[in-house]
Amino acid sequence: MSDALVALGLRPGEAARFRRRGNERWSKCRLAGVETDGSLRVIDDKGATLSLPVDRVEVRRGKSSWEPVSDRASRTEQLGLL
C-alpha cells in the first residue's frame, strides 16, 4: 500500500494534516498508505489510524506552507508523462 503513496508523489511517514469536516481545525498526522477505496490511511498524533478522503488531507510544501494531496498527485502524474 505504500507503493500507492509513492505513485501519488508521497512518502510513508510524511507529515500531513487533516480536517474531519470543512470547518474544523487542522489536526496533525503522518501518511501511512492508500486504502482499496482510494482514501488515505493516516496516523494521527494520538496513534489512531484513520481513513480519510484525499480532499481532506494536506501535505507540507516547503517549510511553512501546505498543499492539498490532490495537487501533489496531479503534478506527479504530469511528470510521469514526460
BATOR-653156 format. One record per residue: residue in three letters; x, y, z of N, C-alpha, C in turn; residue number from 1. Coordinates in steps of 0.02 Angstrom, whole numbers, plus 50000, padded with zeros to 5 digits. Example, Ala and Ser with C-alpha at 12.3 -4.5 7.8 and 13.67 -1.06 7.14 Angstrom:
atom residuo->ALA n.u->50660 n.v->49716 n.w->50390 ca.u->50615 ca.v->49775 ca.w->50390 c.u->50660 c.v->49835 c.w->50390 num->1
atom residuo->SER n.u->50642 n.v->49888 n.w->50354 ca.u->50684 ca.v->49947 ca.w->50357 c.u->50645 c.v->50002 c.w->50394 num->2
% end
This chain:
atom residuo->MET n.u->50040 n.v->49940 n.w->50000 ca.u->50000 ca.v->50000 ca.w->50000 c.u->50042 c.v->50063 c.w->50000 num->1
atom residuo->SER n.u->50104 n.v->50058 n.w->50024 ca.u->50147 ca.v->50117 ca.w->50022 c.u->50169 c.v->50132 c.w->49951 num->2
atom residuo->ASP n.u->50168 n.v->50080 n.w->49906 ca.u->50183 ca.v->50093 ca.w->49836 c.u->50132 c.v->50140 c.w->49805 num->3
atom residuo->ALA n.u->50070 n.v->50136 n.w->49827 ca.u->50019 ca.v->50181 ca.w->49802 c.u->50033 c.v->50253 c.w->49824 num->4
atom residuo->LEU n.u->50060 n.v->50262 n.w->49884 ca.u->50080 ca.v->50328 ca.w->49907 c.u->50134 c.v->50356 c.w->49862 num->5
atom residuo->VAL n.u->50184 n.v->50316 n.w->49848 ca.u->50240 ca.v->50338 ca.w->49806 c.u->50215 c.v->50357 c.w->49737 num->6
atom residuo->ALA n.u->50167 n.v->50320 n.w->49710 ca.u->50138 ca.v->50337 ca.w->49645 c.u->50104 c.v->50405 c.w->49645 num->7
atom residuo->LEU n.u->50081 n.v->50427 n.w->49704 ca.u->50049 ca.v->50492 ca.w->49711 c.u->50099 c.v->50548 c.w->49726 num->8
atom residuo->GLY n.u->50163 n.v->50530 n.w->49730 ca.u->50214 ca.v->50580 ca.w->49747 c.u->50221 c.v->50591 c.w->49822 num->9
atom residuo->LEU n.u->50200 n.v->50543 n.w->49862 ca.u->50201 ca.v->50548 ca.w->49935 c.u->50245 c.v->50493 c.w->49964 num->10
atom residuo->ARG n.u->50263 n.v->50501 n.w->50027 ca.u->50305 ca.v->50451 ca.w->50061 c.u->50271 c.v->50427 c.w->50125 num->11
atom residuo->PRO n.u->50277 n.v->50363 n.w->50142 ca.u->50252 ca.v->50340 ca.w->50206 c.u->50288 c.v->50377 c.w->50262 num->12
atom residuo->GLY n.u->50250 n.v->50399 n.w->50312 ca.u->50279 ca.v->50436 ca.w->50367 c.u->50284 c.v->50511 c.w->50356 num->13
atom residuo->GLU n.u->50266 n.v->50534 n.w->50296 ca.u->50270 ca.v->50605 ca.w->50281 c.u->50220 c.v->50644 c.w->50324 num->14
atom residuo->ALA n.u->50241 n.v->50702 n.w->50348 ca.u->50198 ca.v->50744 ca.w->50389 c.u->50140 c.v->50770 c.w->50348 num->15
atom residuo->ALA n.u->50081 n.v->50769 n.w->50378 ca.u->50020 ca.v->50792 ca.w->50344 c.u->49974 c.v->50822 c.w->50397 num->16
atom residuo->ARG n.u->49919 n.v->50849 n.w->50373 ca.u->49867 ca.v->50873 ca.w->50418 c.u->49799 c.v->50859 c.w->50386 num->17
atom residuo->PHE n.u->49747 n.v->50854 n.w->50428 ca.u->49681 ca.v->50837 ca.w->50402 c.u->49627 c.v->50874 c.w->50441 num->18
atom residuo->ARG n.u->49569 n.v->50877 n.w->50409 ca.u->49508 ca.v->50902 ca.w->50442 c.u->49455 c.v->50848 c.w->50433 num->19
atom residuo->ARG n.u->49420 n.v->50833 n.w->50487 ca.u->49364 ca.v->50785 ca.w->50481 c.u->49306 c.v->50817 c.w->50445 num->20
atom residuo->ARG n.u->49294 n.v->50881 n.w->50458 ca.u->49242 ca.v->50920 ca.w->50424 c.u->49274 c.v->50985 c.w->50401 num->21
atom residuo->GLY n.u->49242 n.v->51018 n.w->50353 ca.u->49271 ca.v->51078 ca.w->50323 c.u->49282 c.v->51136 c.w->50369 num->22
atom residuo->ASN n.u->49245 n.v->51140 n.w->50424 ca.u->49251 ca.v->51198 ca.w->50468 c.u->49291 c.v->51184 c.w->50532 num->23
atom residuo->GLU n.u->49318 n.v->51124 n.w->50539 ca.u->49357 ca.v->51107 ca.w->50599 c.u->49429 c.v->51130 c.w->50592 num->24
atom residuo->ARG n.u->49464 n.v->51130 n.w->50648 ca.u->49535 ca.v->51146 ca.w->50647 c.u->49575 c.v->51089 c.w->50615 num->25
atom residuo->TRP n.u->49633 n.v->51106 n.w->50591 ca.u->49678 ca.v->51055 ca.w->50563 c.u->49708 c.v->51014 c.w->50618 num->26
atom residuo->SER n.u->49716 n.v->50949 n.w->50606 ca.u->49748 ca.v->50903 ca.w->50653 c.u->49809 c.v->50873 c.w->50619 num->27
atom residuo->LYS n.u->49863 n.v->50865 n.w->50655 ca.u->49924 ca.v->50837 ca.w->50627 c.u->49918 c.v->50761 c.w->50620 num->28
atom residuo->CYS n.u->49953 n.v->50735 n.w->50571 ca.u->49955 ca.v->50662 ca.w->50561 c.u->50016 c.v->50644 c.w->50519 num->29
atom residuo->ARG n.u->50025 n.v->50580 n.w->50507 ca.u->50077 ca.v->50552 ca.w->50464 c.u->50043 c.v->50507 c.w->50413 num->30
atom residuo->LEU n.u->50067 n.v->50508 n.w->50351 ca.u->50038 ca.v->50465 ca.w->50300 c.u->50060 c.v->50393 c.w->50311 num->31
atom residuo->ALA n.u->50014 n.v->50346 n.w->50300 ca.u->50029 ca.v->50275 ca.w->50311 c.u->50016 c.v->50233 c.w->50249 num->32
atom residuo->GLY n.u->49970 n.v->50253 n.w->50206 ca.u->49955 ca.v->50212 ca.w->50147 c.u->49892 c.v->50236 c.w->50112 num->33
atom residuo->VAL n.u->49873 n.v->50197 n.w->50062 ca.u->49812 ca.v->50210 ca.w->50024 c.u->49767 c.v->50149 c.w->50031 num->34
atom residuo->GLU n.u->49705 n.v->50161 n.w->50049 ca.u->49656 ca.v->50106 ca.w->50057 c.u->49632 c.v->50083 c.w->49988 num->35
atom residuo->THR n.u->49599 n.v->50026 n.w->49987 ca.u->49574 ca.v->49999 ca.w->49923 c.u->49521 c.v->50043 c.w->49891 num->36
atom residuo->ASP n.u->49486 n.v->50083 n.w->49931 ca.u->49435 ca.v->50128 ca.w->49904 c.u->49465 c.v->50195 c.w->49880 num->37
atom residuo->GLY n.u->49531 n.v->50204 n.w->49887 ca.u->49564 ca.v->50265 ca.w->49865 c.u->49574 c.v->50316 c.w->49919 num->38
atom residuo->SER n.u->49547 n.v->50305 n.w->49978 ca.u->49557 ca.v->50353 ca.w->50033 c.u->49628 c.v->50344 c.w->50061 num->39
atom residuo->LEU n.u->49650 n.v->50395 n.w->50098 ca.u->49717 ca.v->50392 ca.w->50127 c.u->49713 c.v->50365 c.w->50198 num->40
atom residuo->ARG n.u->49760 n.v->50321 n.w->50214 ca.u->49766 ca.v->50297 ca.w->50283 c.u->49818 c.v->50341 c.w->50317 num->41
atom residuo->VAL n.u->49799 n.v->50372 n.w->50372 ca.u->49844 ca.v->50415 ca.w->50410 c.u->49844 c.v->50393 c.w->50483 num->42
atom residuo->ILE n.u->49897 n.v->50413 n.w->50518 ca.u->49902 ca.v->50400 ca.w->50589 c.u->49905 c.v->50468 c.w->50624 num->43
atom residuo->ASP n.u->49856 n.v->50481 n.w->50667 ca.u->49852 ca.v->50546 ca.w->50699 c.u->49903 c.v->50550 c.w->50756 num->44
atom residuo->ASP n.u->49907 n.v->50609 n.w->50788 ca.u->49958 ca.v->50619 ca.w->50840 c.u->49945 c.v->50579 c.w->50903 num->45
atom residuo->LYS n.u->49886 n.v->50548 n.w->50909 ca.u->49872 ca.v->50504 ca.w->50966 c.u->49884 c.v->50431 c.w->50950 num->46
atom residuo->GLY n.u->49905 n.v->50417 n.w->50887 ca.u->49920 ca.v->50349 ca.w->50866 c.u->49862 c.v->50311 c.w->50835 num->47
atom residuo->ALA n.u->49805 n.v->50344 n.w->50827 ca.u->49746 ca.v->50312 ca.w->50796 c.u->49754 c.v->50312 c.w->50720 num->48
atom residuo->THR n.u->49733 n.v->50258 n.w->50689 ca.u->49734 ca.v->50252 ca.w->50616 c.u->49666 c.v->50272 c.w->50589 num->49
atom residuo->LEU n.u->49667 n.v->50317 n.w->50539 ca.u->49606 ca.v->50342 ca.w->50509 c.u->49610 c.v->50334 c.w->50433 num->50
atom residuo->SER n.u->49553 n.v->50326 n.w->50402 ca.u->49547 ca.v->50327 ca.w->50329 c.u->49509 c.v->50390 c.w->50310 num->51
atom residuo->LEU n.u->49541 n.v->50432 n.w->50270 ca.u->49512 ca.v->50497 ca.w->50253 c.u->49510 c.v->50508 c.w->50178 num->52
atom residuo->PRO n.u->49459 n.v->50543 n.w->50154 ca.u->49457 ca.v->50560 ca.w->50083 c.u->49517 c.v->50605 c.w->50066 num->53
atom residuo->VAL n.u->49542 n.v->50598 n.w->50006 ca.u->49600 ca.v->50636 ca.w->49984 c.u->49590 c.v->50712 c.w->49991 num->54
atom residuo->ASP n.u->49529 n.v->50735 n.w->49980 ca.u->49517 ca.v->50807 ca.w->49982 c.u->49517 c.v->50837 c.w->50053 num->55
atom residuo->ARG n.u->49526 n.v->50796 n.w->50104 ca.u->49529 ca.v->50821 ca.w->50173 c.u->49599 c.v->50820 c.w->50202 num->56
atom residuo->VAL n.u->49648 n.v->50803 n.w->50160 ca.u->49717 ca.v->50796 ca.w->50184 c.u->49763 c.v->50843 c.w->50145 num->57
atom residuo->GLU n.u->49809 n.v->50875 n.w->50181 ca.u->49860 ca.v->50917 ca.w->50151 c.u->49929 c.v->50893 c.w->50174 num->58
atom residuo->VAL n.u->49979 n.v->50903 n.w->50132 ca.u->50048 ca.v->50885 ca.w->50148 c.u->50091 c.v->50948 c.w->50146 num->59
atom residuo->ARG n.u->50148 n.v->50946 n.w->50180 ca.u->50193 ca.v->51003 ca.w->50182 c.u->50221 c.v->51017 c.w->50113 num->60
atom residuo->ARG n.u->50227 n.v->51082 n.w->50100 ca.u->50261 ca.v->51105 ca.w->50040 c.u->50309 c.v->51158 c.w->50063 num->61
atom residuo->GLY n.u->50372 n.v->51140 n.w->50067 ca.u->50421 ca.v->51185 ca.w->50096 c.u->50418 c.v->51185 c.w->50171 num->62
atom residuo->LYS n.u->50444 n.v->51238 n.w->50201 ca.u->50447 ca.v->51240 ca.w->50274 c.u->50382 c.v->51261 c.w->50307 num->63
atom residuo->SER n.u->50347 n.v->51308 n.w->50277 ca.u->50290 ca.v->51336 ca.w->50313 c.u->50224 c.v->51336 c.w->50274 num->64
atom residuo->SER n.u->50221 n.v->51303 n.w->50218 ca.u->50158 ca.v->51302 ca.w->50182 c.u->50134 c.v->51230 c.w->50171 num->65
atom residuo->TRP n.u->50070 n.v->51225 n.w->50153 ca.u->50038 ca.v->51160 ca.w->50144 c.u->50005 c.v->51158 c.w->50075 num->66
atom residuo->GLU n.u->49997 n.v->51098 n.w->50048 ca.u->49961 ca.v->51091 ca.w->49984 c.u->49916 c.v->51030 c.w->49988 num->67
atom residuo->PRO n.u->49859 n.v->51034 n.w->49954 ca.u->49814 ca.v->50976 ca.w->49953 c.u->49848 c.v->50915 c.w->49920 num->68
atom residuo->VAL n.u->49833 n.v->50856 n.w->49944 ca.u->49861 ca.v->50796 ca.w->49916 c.u->49844 c.v->50790 c.w->49841 num->69
atom residuo->SER n.u->49784 n.v->50811 n.w->49822 ca.u->49764 ca.v->50807 ca.w->49752 c.u->49809 c.v->50849 c.w->49707 num->70
atom residuo->ASP n.u->49832 n.v->50907 n.w->49731 ca.u->49878 ca.v->50948 ca.w->49692 c.u->49945 c.v->50913 c.w->49683 num->71
atom residuo->ARG n.u->49971 n.v->50884 n.w->49736 ca.u->50035 ca.v->50848 ca.w->49732 c.u->50029 c.v->50789 c.w->49684 num->72
atom residuo->ALA n.u->49974 n.v->50753 n.w->49689 ca.u->49964 ca.v->50694 ca.w->49646 c.u->49959 c.v->50714 c.w->49572 num->73
atom residuo->SER n.u->49923 n.v->50768 n.w->49557 ca.u->49915 ca.v->50787 ca.w->49487 c.u->49982 c.v->50810 c.w->49458 num->74
atom residuo->ARG n.u->50024 n.v->50843 n.w->49497 ca.u->50089 ca.v->50864 ca.w->49474 c.u->50133 c.v->50804 c.w->49460 num->75
atom residuo->THR n.u->50130 n.v->50754 n.w->49504 ca.u->50170 ca.v->50693 ca.w->49495 c.u->50148 c.v->50655 c.w->49433 num->76
atom residuo->GLU n.u->50083 n.v->50650 n.w->49422 ca.u->50058 ca.v->50615 ca.w->49362 c.u->50081 c.v->50649 c.w->49298 num->77
atom residuo->GLN n.u->50080 n.v->50715 n.w->49297 ca.u->50102 ca.v->50751 ca.w->49238 c.u->50177 c.v->50740 c.w->49225 num->78
atom residuo->LEU n.u->50219 n.v->50737 n.w->49277 ca.u->50289 ca.v->50724 ca.w->49268 c.u->50301 c.v->50655 c.w->49238 num->79
atom residuo->GLY n.u->50259 n.v->50608 n.w->49255 ca.u->50266 ca.v->50540 ca.w->49229 c.u->50252 c.v->50535 c.w->49155 num->80
atom residuo->LEU n.u->50217 n.v->50584 n.w->49128 ca.u->50201 ca.v->50582 ca.w->49056 c.u->50259 c.v->50605 c.w->49013 num->81
atom residuo->LEU n.u->50308 n.v->50639 n.w->49041 ca.u->50364 ca.v->50665 ca.w->49002 c.u->50415 c.v->50612 c.w->48986 num->82
% end
